[in-house]
Every structure is written in C-alpha cells, then in structure tokens.
Amino acid sequence: MCTGVESVEARARLHSATAGKLLLPTTDTVTIGRRGFYYAGPATWNSLPSHFTDMSMSLFSLRKLLKTFLFR
C-alpha cells in the first residue's frame, strides 16, 4: 500500500525520492480522509528525521531509535 516516491517515473529525480520518502495518496473522503492509515502511515513516515528512514537499518535498531524519539 505504501509507494516510494522513486517508483513514480515523473518524480524519480526529486530530492524526496533519494531521501526515502513515501508518496501521499489523494484523499477525497470527508469521514476518514487524512486519518486513514493509507494516508497517515506514509505521512508519519515522511515526517520522521532522515536517520530513521535508512533502509539498511535493522528492525531492532529502528525500534530502539523510535522509542527514544517518541519518549523525549
């Protein structure tokens, strides 16, 4: 469900594509809109600091960084 910006041909050369950002889908519903996971998940991922989005990081390291980040 989450699409990287680099996978869209028209956006492959943008800075956000090399930064590991995710594409935000358009929302046209009033009831859920931006609160649905299909939008909120990528939006939250994109709002994380750049050292969190390193794909070579292990799951254990990511969880440790997130815990420290969220509880500060």
Secondary structure, DSSP 8 states (H G I E B T S, - for coil): ---BGGGSGGGTTSHHHHTT-B-------SSSGGGSHHHHHHHHHHHS-GGG--TTS-HHHHHHHHHHHHT-
